[in-house]
Amino acid sequence: MKRGVNIVTTSWIVAGLGIIVSLIGYYLTPSAWGYGILGFGLAHIVLGILNMFRTPARNTR
């Protein structure tokens, strides 16, 4: 039986939230907070996309 959320689905959620956070940071960019939030969102986009290409560890129970 399969449990939990698919890894690809989780990766899309992380990347999607990264896009939202990046847009918020983009609109705040003249300040230092804006650049920090933008970078945080971009990091989530990159990590979400990289996670899509990773092979999942198999459970050996």
All heavy atoms as TSV, in Angstrom:
chain	resi	resn	atom	element	x	y	z
A	1	MET	N	N	0.837	-1.178	0.000
A	1	MET	CA	C	0.000	0.000	0.000
A	1	MET	C	C	0.885	1.246	0.000
A	1	MET	O	O	1.873	1.325	0.704
A	1	MET	CB	C	-0.901	-0.003	1.239
A	1	MET	CG	C	-1.832	1.184	1.230
A	1	MET	SD	S	-2.710	1.510	2.751
A	1	MET	CE	C	-3.663	0.085	2.994
A	2	LYS	N	N	0.519	2.212	-0.793
A	2	LYS	CA	C	1.279	3.450	-0.905
A	2	LYS	C	C	0.780	4.461	0.121
A	2	LYS	O	O	-0.405	4.654	0.288
A	2	LYS	CB	C	1.076	3.996	-2.313
A	2	LYS	CG	C	2.264	4.666	-2.876
A	2	LYS	CD	C	1.981	5.033	-4.303
A	2	LYS	CE	C	3.205	5.622	-4.921
A	2	LYS	NZ	N	2.959	6.113	-6.240
A	3	ARG	N	N	1.704	5.107	0.788
A	3	ARG	CA	C	1.345	6.124	1.776
A	3	ARG	C	C	2.009	7.437	1.440
A	3	ARG	O	O	3.066	7.476	0.841
A	3	ARG	CB	C	1.811	5.709	3.173
A	3	ARG	CG	C	1.046	4.597	3.742
A	3	ARG	CD	C	1.555	4.331	5.117
A	3	ARG	NE	N	0.538	3.614	5.849
A	3	ARG	CZ	C	0.514	3.505	7.154
A	3	ARG	NH1	N	1.446	4.043	7.862
A	3	ARG	NH2	N	-0.433	2.844	7.738
A	4	GLY	N	N	1.392	8.513	1.894
A	4	GLY	CA	C	1.998	9.831	1.751
A	4	GLY	C	C	1.792	10.443	0.382
A	4	GLY	O	O	1.066	9.931	-0.457
A	5	VAL	N	N	2.479	11.542	0.195
A	5	VAL	CA	C	2.376	12.304	-1.048
A	5	VAL	C	C	3.526	11.901	-1.949
A	5	VAL	O	O	4.643	11.658	-1.496
A	5	VAL	CB	C	2.436	13.825	-0.741
A	5	VAL	CG1	C	2.358	14.641	-2.003
A	5	VAL	CG2	C	1.329	14.204	0.217
A	6	ASN	N	N	3.270	11.819	-3.224
A	6	ASN	CA	C	4.295	11.495	-4.202
A	6	ASN	C	C	5.416	12.535	-4.153
A	6	ASN	O	O	5.176	13.719	-3.929
A	6	ASN	CB	C	3.645	11.472	-5.586
A	6	ASN	CG	C	4.536	10.879	-6.634
A	6	ASN	OD1	O	5.662	10.479	-6.364
A	6	ASN	ND2	N	4.026	10.826	-7.849
A	7	ILE	N	N	6.661	12.096	-4.387
A	7	ILE	CA	C	7.814	13.001	-4.316
A	7	ILE	C	C	7.716	14.100	-5.372
A	7	ILE	O	O	8.045	15.252	-5.112
A	7	ILE	CB	C	9.126	12.205	-4.466
A	7	ILE	CG1	C	9.347	11.366	-3.223
A	7	ILE	CG2	C	10.306	13.125	-4.683
A	7	ILE	CD1	C	10.543	10.477	-3.287
A	8	VAL	N	N	7.227	13.754	-6.559
A	8	VAL	CA	C	7.106	14.762	-7.616
A	8	VAL	C	C	6.072	15.814	-7.217
A	8	VAL	O	O	6.261	17.011	-7.453
A	8	VAL	CB	C	6.750	14.100	-8.964
A	8	VAL	CG1	C	6.528	15.140	-10.030
A	8	VAL	CG2	C	7.837	13.127	-9.373
A	9	THR	N	N	4.985	15.381	-6.585
A	9	THR	CA	C	3.966	16.327	-6.131
A	9	THR	C	C	4.549	17.268	-5.081
A	9	THR	O	O	4.318	18.481	-5.128
A	9	THR	CB	C	2.757	15.573	-5.548
A	9	THR	OG1	O	2.280	14.651	-6.520
A	9	THR	CG2	C	1.656	16.519	-5.151
A	10	THR	N	N	5.309	16.733	-4.162
A	10	THR	CA	C	5.945	17.555	-3.130
A	10	THR	C	C	6.912	18.548	-3.763
A	10	THR	O	O	6.969	19.708	-3.355
A	10	THR	CB	C	6.692	16.668	-2.123
A	10	THR	OG1	O	5.786	15.699	-1.604
A	10	THR	CG2	C	7.270	17.484	-0.995
A	11	SER	N	N	7.644	18.110	-4.767
A	11	SER	CA	C	8.587	19.000	-5.449
A	11	SER	C	C	7.863	20.150	-6.135
A	11	SER	O	O	8.327	21.296	-6.100
A	11	SER	CB	C	9.395	18.208	-6.475
A	11	SER	OG	O	10.124	17.181	-5.848
A	12	TRP	N	N	6.714	19.863	-6.759
A	12	TRP	CA	C	5.934	20.916	-7.403
A	12	TRP	C	C	5.390	21.895	-6.378
A	12	TRP	O	O	5.328	23.106	-6.630
A	12	TRP	CB	C	4.795	20.327	-8.229
A	12	TRP	CG	C	5.227	19.910	-9.592
A	12	TRP	CD1	C	5.383	18.634	-10.044
A	12	TRP	CD2	C	5.583	20.758	-10.678
A	12	TRP	NE1	N	5.818	18.644	-11.342
A	12	TRP	CE2	C	5.944	19.931	-11.764
A	12	TRP	CE3	C	5.635	22.136	-10.840
A	12	TRP	CZ2	C	6.343	20.447	-12.989
A	12	TRP	CZ3	C	6.031	22.652	-12.069
A	12	TRP	CH2	C	6.382	21.813	-13.117
A	13	ILE	N	N	4.988	21.399	-5.223
A	13	ILE	CA	C	4.483	22.282	-4.162
A	13	ILE	C	C	5.592	23.211	-3.682
A	13	ILE	O	O	5.388	24.418	-3.526
A	13	ILE	CB	C	3.889	21.461	-3.009
A	13	ILE	CG1	C	2.606	20.763	-3.472
A	13	ILE	CG2	C	3.621	22.334	-1.793
A	13	ILE	CD1	C	2.069	19.745	-2.496
A	14	VAL	N	N	6.789	22.663	-3.453
A	14	VAL	CA	C	7.924	23.474	-2.996
A	14	VAL	C	C	8.298	24.517	-4.051
A	14	VAL	O	O	8.516	25.687	-3.724
A	14	VAL	CB	C	9.134	22.571	-2.659
A	14	VAL	CG1	C	10.384	23.395	-2.418
A	14	VAL	CG2	C	8.828	21.714	-1.444
A	15	ALA	N	N	8.338	24.102	-5.320
A	15	ALA	CA	C	8.679	25.048	-6.392
A	15	ALA	C	C	7.594	26.121	-6.534
A	15	ALA	O	O	7.897	27.299	-6.746
A	15	ALA	CB	C	8.871	24.305	-7.709
A	16	GLY	N	N	6.336	25.735	-6.408
A	16	GLY	CA	C	5.240	26.699	-6.507
A	16	GLY	C	C	5.259	27.718	-5.384
A	16	GLY	O	O	5.051	28.915	-5.609
A	17	LEU	N	N	5.521	27.252	-4.175
A	17	LEU	CA	C	5.636	28.185	-3.050
A	17	LEU	C	C	6.845	29.102	-3.234
A	17	LEU	O	O	6.806	30.271	-2.862
A	17	LEU	CB	C	5.745	27.424	-1.734
A	17	LEU	CG	C	4.460	26.762	-1.255
A	17	LEU	CD1	C	4.726	25.926	-0.003
A	17	LEU	CD2	C	3.393	27.798	-0.978
A	18	GLY	N	N	7.907	28.556	-3.830
A	18	GLY	CA	C	9.081	29.375	-4.124
A	18	GLY	C	C	8.761	30.490	-5.105
A	18	GLY	O	O	9.262	31.608	-4.978
A	19	ILE	N	N	7.909	30.198	-6.087
A	19	ILE	CA	C	7.501	31.231	-7.045
A	19	ILE	C	C	6.714	32.327	-6.339
A	19	ILE	O	O	6.949	33.520	-6.558
A	19	ILE	CB	C	6.674	30.606	-8.187
A	19	ILE	CG1	C	7.575	29.730	-9.060
A	19	ILE	CG2	C	5.989	31.675	-9.027
A	19	ILE	CD1	C	6.830	28.877	-10.064
A	20	ILE	N	N	5.804	31.933	-5.463
A	20	ILE	CA	C	5.005	32.917	-4.730
A	20	ILE	C	C	5.890	33.790	-3.847
A	20	ILE	O	O	5.772	35.015	-3.832
A	20	ILE	CB	C	3.910	32.208	-3.908
A	20	ILE	CG1	C	2.888	31.562	-4.851
A	20	ILE	CG2	C	3.222	33.176	-2.956
A	20	ILE	CD1	C	1.944	30.612	-4.161
A	21	VAL	N	N	6.811	33.156	-3.116
A	21	VAL	CA	C	7.708	33.910	-2.226
A	21	VAL	C	C	8.630	34.808	-3.042
A	21	VAL	O	O	8.900	35.949	-2.643
A	21	VAL	CB	C	8.501	32.935	-1.325
A	21	VAL	CG1	C	9.578	33.661	-0.547
A	21	VAL	CG2	C	7.561	32.215	-0.379
A	22	SER	N	N	9.090	34.327	-4.189
A	22	SER	CA	C	9.958	35.143	-5.038
A	22	SER	C	C	9.227	36.375	-5.558
A	22	SER	O	O	9.807	37.462	-5.634
A	22	SER	CB	C	10.466	34.327	-6.222
A	22	SER	OG	O	11.293	33.296	-5.782
A	23	LEU	N	N	7.970	36.210	-5.920
A	23	LEU	CA	C	7.197	37.364	-6.384
A	23	LEU	C	C	7.005	38.390	-5.271
A	23	LEU	O	O	7.096	39.597	-5.505
A	23	LEU	CB	C	5.840	36.908	-6.922
A	23	LEU	CG	C	5.880	36.200	-8.272
A	23	LEU	CD1	C	4.499	35.648	-8.622
A	23	LEU	CD2	C	6.371	37.131	-9.355
A	24	ILE	N	N	6.759	37.908	-4.065
A	24	ILE	CA	C	6.640	38.831	-2.927
A	24	ILE	C	C	7.960	39.569	-2.719
A	24	ILE	O	O	7.986	40.788	-2.533
A	24	ILE	CB	C	6.215	38.079	-1.652
A	24	ILE	CG1	C	4.779	37.559	-1.808
A	24	ILE	CG2	C	6.330	38.966	-0.421
A	24	ILE	CD1	C	4.354	36.599	-0.726
A	25	GLY	N	N	9.068	38.843	-2.774
A	25	GLY	CA	C	10.375	39.463	-2.619
A	25	GLY	C	C	10.695	40.427	-3.734
A	25	GLY	O	O	11.325	41.468	-3.506
A	26	TYR	N	N	10.251	40.099	-4.948
A	26	TYR	CA	C	10.496	40.984	-6.091
A	26	TYR	C	C	9.820	42.341	-5.893
A	26	TYR	O	O	10.381	43.377	-6.221
A	26	TYR	CB	C	10.005	40.315	-7.371
A	26	TYR	CG	C	10.149	41.180	-8.599
A	26	TYR	CD1	C	11.391	41.362	-9.186
A	26	TYR	CD2	C	9.046	41.821	-9.144
A	26	TYR	CE1	C	11.540	42.151	-10.313
A	26	TYR	CE2	C	9.179	42.615	-10.275
A	26	TYR	CZ	C	10.423	42.783	-10.850
A	26	TYR	OH	O	10.555	43.577	-11.949
A	27	TYR	N	N	8.615	42.332	-5.350
A	27	TYR	CA	C	7.903	43.593	-5.138
A	27	TYR	C	C	8.476	44.387	-3.966
A	27	TYR	O	O	8.203	45.575	-3.842
A	27	TYR	CB	C	6.409	43.331	-4.925
A	27	TYR	CG	C	5.731	42.919	-6.206
A	27	TYR	CD1	C	5.154	41.661	-6.328
A	27	TYR	CD2	C	5.684	43.771	-7.310
A	27	TYR	CE1	C	4.542	41.271	-7.508
A	27	TYR	CE2	C	5.083	43.387	-8.486
A	27	TYR	CZ	C	4.514	42.138	-8.579
A	27	TYR	OH	O	3.917	41.757	-9.756
A	28	LEU	N	N	9.287	43.758	-3.135
A	28	LEU	CA	C	9.918	44.449	-2.009
A	28	LEU	C	C	11.395	44.731	-2.260
A	28	LEU	O	O	12.112	45.120	-1.335
A	28	LEU	CB	C	9.771	43.601	-0.741
A	28	LEU	CG	C	8.351	43.281	-0.276
A	28	LEU	CD1	C	8.398	42.306	0.887
A	28	LEU	CD2	C	7.626	44.544	0.128
A	29	THR	N	N	11.889	44.556	-3.488
A	29	THR	CA	C	13.329	44.597	-3.768
A	29	THR	C	C	14.094	45.869	-3.444
A	29	THR	O	O	15.290	45.761	-3.249
A	29	THR	CB	C	13.638	44.217	-5.229
A	29	THR	OG1	O	12.786	44.928	-6.088
A	29	THR	CG2	C	13.534	42.745	-5.428
A	30	PRO	N	N	13.547	47.038	-3.382
A	30	PRO	CA	C	14.433	48.149	-3.023
A	30	PRO	C	C	15.023	48.014	-1.617
A	30	PRO	O	O	16.042	48.621	-1.328
A	30	PRO	CB	C	13.543	49.386	-3.115
A	30	PRO	CG	C	12.429	48.988	-4.005
A	30	PRO	CD	C	12.241	47.524	-3.821
A	31	SER	N	N	14.429	47.195	-0.774
A	31	SER	CA	C	14.951	47.046	0.590
A	31	SER	C	C	15.766	45.756	0.702
A	31	SER	O	O	15.683	44.860	-0.139
A	31	SER	CB	C	13.792	47.002	1.590
A	31	SER	OG	O	13.067	45.803	1.444
A	32	ALA	N	N	16.552	45.685	1.762
A	32	ALA	CA	C	17.358	44.488	2.003
A	32	ALA	C	C	16.463	43.281	2.270
A	32	ALA	O	O	16.798	42.153	1.896
A	32	ALA	CB	C	18.291	44.723	3.187
A	33	TRP	N	N	15.327	43.491	2.924
A	33	TRP	CA	C	14.385	42.399	3.178
A	33	TRP	C	C	13.887	41.809	1.863
A	33	TRP	O	O	13.723	40.590	1.728
A	33	TRP	CB	C	13.193	42.880	4.005
A	33	TRP	CG	C	13.485	42.957	5.459
A	33	TRP	CD1	C	13.844	44.066	6.158
A	33	TRP	CD2	C	13.460	41.880	6.385
A	33	TRP	NE1	N	14.029	43.742	7.471
A	33	TRP	CE2	C	13.799	42.416	7.636
A	33	TRP	CE3	C	13.169	40.531	6.279
A	33	TRP	CZ2	C	13.868	41.622	8.780
A	33	TRP	CZ3	C	13.245	39.751	7.419
A	33	TRP	CH2	C	13.587	40.300	8.640
A	34	GLY	N	N	13.624	42.655	0.902
A	34	GLY	CA	C	13.136	42.192	-0.392
A	34	GLY	C	C	14.126	41.280	-1.087
A	34	GLY	O	O	13.752	40.241	-1.633
A	35	TYR	N	N	15.404	41.654	-1.067
A	35	TYR	CA	C	16.423	40.813	-1.688
A	35	TYR	C	C	16.565	39.483	-0.953
A	35	TYR	O	O	16.761	38.438	-1.579
A	35	TYR	CB	C	17.764	41.538	-1.736
A	35	TYR	CG	C	17.777	42.685	-2.710
A	35	TYR	CD1	C	17.977	43.983	-2.276
A	35	TYR	CD2	C	17.574	42.468	-4.066
A	35	TYR	CE1	C	17.986	45.044	-3.162
A	35	TYR	CE2	C	17.578	43.517	-4.967
A	35	TYR	CZ	C	17.784	44.796	-4.507
A	35	TYR	OH	O	17.785	45.838	-5.407
A	36	GLY	N	N	16.455	39.505	0.355
A	36	GLY	CA	C	16.540	38.268	1.138
A	36	GLY	C	C	15.374	37.341	0.848
A	36	GLY	O	O	15.554	36.131	0.670
A	37	ILE	N	N	14.177	37.889	0.787
A	37	ILE	CA	C	12.991	37.087	0.502
A	37	ILE	C	C	13.035	36.557	-0.933
A	37	ILE	O	O	12.681	35.403	-1.194
A	37	ILE	CB	C	11.710	37.914	0.758
A	37	ILE	CG1	C	11.583	38.213	2.249
A	37	ILE	CG2	C	10.480	37.200	0.251
A	37	ILE	CD1	C	10.497	39.206	2.594
A	38	LEU	N	N	13.497	37.373	-1.863
A	38	LEU	CA	C	13.637	36.938	-3.248
A	38	LEU	C	C	14.620	35.767	-3.349
A	38	LEU	O	O	14.343	34.762	-4.011
A	38	LEU	CB	C	14.096	38.091	-4.132
A	38	LEU	CG	C	14.352	37.770	-5.600
A	38	LEU	CD1	C	13.070	37.353	-6.299
A	38	LEU	CD2	C	14.965	38.973	-6.287
A	39	GLY	N	N	15.754	35.871	-2.694
A	39	GLY	CA	C	16.737	34.789	-2.712
A	39	GLY	C	C	16.225	33.525	-2.059
A	39	GLY	O	O	16.485	32.408	-2.524
A	40	PHE	N	N	15.466	33.671	-0.979
A	40	PHE	CA	C	14.865	32.532	-0.293
A	40	PHE	C	C	13.890	31.812	-1.220
A	40	PHE	O	O	13.879	30.579	-1.309
A	40	PHE	CB	C	14.154	33.033	0.969
A	40	PHE	CG	C	13.659	31.953	1.870
A	40	PHE	CD1	C	14.546	31.213	2.639
A	40	PHE	CD2	C	12.306	31.686	1.969
A	40	PHE	CE1	C	14.087	30.222	3.485
A	40	PHE	CE2	C	11.833	30.706	2.814
A	40	PHE	CZ	C	12.732	29.973	3.575
A	41	GLY	N	N	13.079	32.574	-1.943
A	41	GLY	CA	C	12.134	31.983	-2.885
A	41	GLY	C	C	12.833	31.310	-4.053
A	41	GLY	O	O	12.445	30.214	-4.475
A	42	LEU	N	N	13.874	31.949	-4.582
A	42	LEU	CA	C	14.621	31.351	-5.691
A	42	LEU	C	C	15.304	30.055	-5.265
A	42	LEU	O	O	15.376	29.100	-6.047
A	42	LEU	CB	C	15.652	32.346	-6.229
A	42	LEU	CG	C	15.087	33.550	-6.972
A	42	LEU	CD1	C	16.210	34.518	-7.342
A	42	LEU	CD2	C	14.311	33.123	-8.199
A	43	ALA	N	N	15.792	30.007	-4.040
A	43	ALA	CA	C	16.402	28.778	-3.534
A	43	ALA	C	C	15.368	27.651	-3.471
A	43	ALA	O	O	15.668	26.501	-3.798
A	43	ALA	CB	C	17.013	29.021	-2.157
A	44	HIS	N	N	14.148	27.971	-3.073
A	44	HIS	CA	C	13.101	26.951	-3.022
A	44	HIS	C	C	12.740	26.454	-4.424
A	44	HIS	O	O	12.468	25.266	-4.603
A	44	HIS	CB	C	11.851	27.490	-2.319
A	44	HIS	CG	C	11.945	27.365	-0.844
A	44	HIS	ND1	N	12.692	28.214	-0.083
A	44	HIS	CD2	C	11.389	26.465	0.004
A	44	HIS	CE1	C	12.582	27.847	1.177
A	44	HIS	NE2	N	11.808	26.784	1.255
A	45	ILE	N	N	12.746	27.345	-5.391
A	45	ILE	CA	C	12.465	26.926	-6.768
A	45	ILE	C	C	13.543	25.956	-7.241
A	45	ILE	O	O	13.245	24.884	-7.778
A	45	ILE	CB	C	12.378	28.142	-7.711
A	45	ILE	CG1	C	11.164	29.000	-7.344
A	45	ILE	CG2	C	12.303	27.701	-9.160
A	45	ILE	CD1	C	11.127	30.342	-8.046
A	46	VAL	N	N	14.798	26.305	-7.021
A	46	VAL	CA	C	15.911	25.455	-7.459
A	46	VAL	C	C	15.873	24.111	-6.737
A	46	VAL	O	O	16.014	23.048	-7.358
A	46	VAL	CB	C	17.262	26.169	-7.230
A	46	VAL	CG1	C	18.425	25.224	-7.439
A	46	VAL	CG2	C	17.375	27.368	-8.146
A	47	LEU	N	N	15.655	24.121	-5.430
A	47	LEU	CA	C	15.633	22.861	-4.680
A	47	LEU	C	C	14.438	21.996	-5.058
A	47	LEU	O	O	14.546	20.771	-5.110
A	47	LEU	CB	C	15.640	23.150	-3.184
A	47	LEU	CG	C	16.944	23.739	-2.651
A	47	LEU	CD1	C	16.786	24.106	-1.184
A	47	LEU	CD2	C	18.094	22.782	-2.841
A	48	GLY	N	N	13.304	22.614	-5.334
A	48	GLY	CA	C	12.141	21.847	-5.770
A	48	GLY	C	C	12.374	21.176	-7.109
A	48	GLY	O	O	12.006	20.020	-7.310
A	49	ILE	N	N	13.007	21.899	-8.036
A	49	ILE	CA	C	13.294	21.325	-9.351
A	49	ILE	C	C	14.350	20.229	-9.241
A	49	ILE	O	O	14.223	19.169	-9.867
A	49	ILE	CB	C	13.719	22.433	-10.334
A	49	ILE	CG1	C	12.521	23.334	-10.632
A	49	ILE	CG2	C	14.290	21.848	-11.618
A	49	ILE	CD1	C	12.860	24.571	-11.420
A	50	LEU	N	N	15.384	20.443	-8.459
A	50	LEU	CA	C	16.411	19.411	-8.274
A	50	LEU	C	C	15.835	18.155	-7.636
A	50	LEU	O	O	16.241	17.039	-7.958
A	50	LEU	CB	C	17.566	19.952	-7.424
A	50	LEU	CG	C	18.501	20.926	-8.101
A	50	LEU	CD1	C	19.536	21.436	-7.107
A	50	LEU	CD2	C	19.188	20.279	-9.283
A	51	ASN	N	N	14.888	18.321	-6.722
A	51	ASN	CA	C	14.270	17.177	-6.058
A	51	ASN	C	C	13.456	16.333	-7.037
A	51	ASN	O	O	13.282	15.132	-6.825
A	51	ASN	CB	C	13.389	17.649	-4.904
A	51	ASN	CG	C	13.039	16.540	-3.964
A	51	ASN	OD1	O	13.788	15.589	-3.796
A	51	ASN	ND2	N	11.889	16.666	-3.336
A	52	MET	N	N	12.971	16.924	-8.127
A	52	MET	CA	C	12.213	16.164	-9.124
A	52	MET	C	C	13.091	15.143	-9.839
A	52	MET	O	O	12.610	14.107	-10.281
A	52	MET	CB	C	11.606	17.103	-10.161
A	52	MET	CG	C	10.486	17.927	-9.657
A	52	MET	SD	S	9.863	18.965	-10.974
A	52	MET	CE	C	9.034	20.219	-10.027
A	53	PHE	N	N	14.386	15.424	-9.960
A	53	PHE	CA	C	15.294	14.543	-10.687
A	53	PHE	C	C	16.007	13.531	-9.793
A	53	PHE	O	O	16.751	12.704	-10.291
A	53	PHE	CB	C	16.329	15.379	-11.443
A	53	PHE	CG	C	15.714	16.259	-12.478
A	53	PHE	CD1	C	15.650	17.627	-12.301
A	53	PHE	CD2	C	15.164	15.721	-13.624
A	53	PHE	CE1	C	15.070	18.456	-13.251
A	53	PHE	CE2	C	14.571	16.526	-14.588
A	53	PHE	CZ	C	14.535	17.892	-14.396
A	54	ARG	N	N	15.768	13.593	-8.523
A	54	ARG	CA	C	16.434	12.699	-7.583
A	54	ARG	C	C	15.719	11.353	-7.561
A	54	ARG	O	O	14.511	11.277	-7.675
A	54	ARG	CB	C	16.404	13.377	-6.208
A	54	ARG	CG	C	16.511	12.548	-5.030
A	54	ARG	CD	C	16.501	13.414	-3.785
A	54	ARG	NE	N	15.208	13.489	-3.170
A	54	ARG	CZ	C	14.760	12.596	-2.285
A	54	ARG	NH1	N	15.509	11.576	-1.952
A	54	ARG	NH2	N	13.574	12.729	-1.750
A	55	THR	N	N	16.487	10.276	-7.415
A	55	THR	CA	C	15.868	8.953	-7.279
A	55	THR	C	C	15.567	8.715	-5.801
A	55	THR	O	O	16.438	8.885	-4.949
A	55	THR	CB	C	16.805	7.848	-7.798
A	55	THR	OG1	O	18.046	7.946	-7.124
A	55	THR	CG2	C	17.005	7.948	-9.290
A	56	PRO	N	N	14.344	8.330	-5.486
A	56	PRO	CA	C	13.975	8.153	-4.084
A	56	PRO	C	C	14.643	6.923	-3.461
A	56	PRO	O	O	14.902	5.936	-4.135
A	56	PRO	CB	C	12.455	7.989	-4.128
A	56	PRO	CG	C	12.165	7.491	-5.503
A	56	PRO	CD	C	13.231	8.065	-6.383
A	57	ALA	N	N	14.933	7.038	-2.177
A	57	ALA	CA	C	15.486	5.919	-1.439
A	57	ALA	C	C	14.390	4.882	-1.235
A	57	ALA	O	O	13.263	5.211	-0.871
A	57	ALA	CB	C	16.045	6.375	-0.103
A	58	ARG	N	N	14.693	3.635	-1.465
A	58	ARG	CA	C	13.706	2.572	-1.320
A	58	ARG	C	C	13.657	2.088	0.120
A	58	ARG	O	O	14.672	2.005	0.801
A	58	ARG	CB	C	14.050	1.383	-2.229
A	58	ARG	CG	C	14.085	1.766	-3.679
A	58	ARG	CD	C	12.680	1.975	-4.179
A	58	ARG	NE	N	12.719	2.405	-5.574
A	58	ARG	CZ	C	11.794	3.122	-6.132
A	58	ARG	NH1	N	10.762	3.516	-5.443
A	58	ARG	NH2	N	11.892	3.464	-7.379
A	59	ASN	N	N	12.459	1.792	0.572
A	59	ASN	CA	C	12.258	1.252	1.907
A	59	ASN	C	C	12.609	-0.235	1.898
A	59	ASN	O	O	12.123	-0.986	1.047
A	59	ASN	CB	C	10.794	1.452	2.322
A	59	ASN	CG	C	10.672	1.958	3.726
A	59	ASN	OD1	O	11.638	1.972	4.457
A	59	ASN	ND2	N	9.473	2.353	4.082
A	60	THR	N	N	13.437	-0.703	2.799
A	60	THR	CA	C	13.883	-2.100	2.801
A	60	THR	C	C	13.278	-2.897	3.948
A	60	THR	O	O	13.938	-3.717	4.551
A	60	THR	CB	C	15.421	-2.178	2.852
A	60	THR	OG1	O	15.862	-1.498	4.020
A	60	THR	CG2	C	16.026	-1.545	1.623
A	61	ARG	N	N	12.025	-2.654	4.264
A	61	ARG	CA	C	11.393	-3.410	5.354
A	61	ARG	C	C	11.016	-4.776	4.919
A	61	ARG	O	O	10.480	-5.131	4.000
A	61	ARG	CB	C	10.154	-2.687	5.833
A	61	ARG	CG	C	10.503	-1.478	6.627
A	61	ARG	CD	C	9.297	-1.027	7.339
A	61	ARG	NE	N	9.121	0.399	7.097
A	61	ARG	CZ	C	8.113	1.082	7.548
A	61	ARG	NH1	N	7.160	0.503	8.195
A	61	ARG	NH2	N	8.026	2.344	7.334
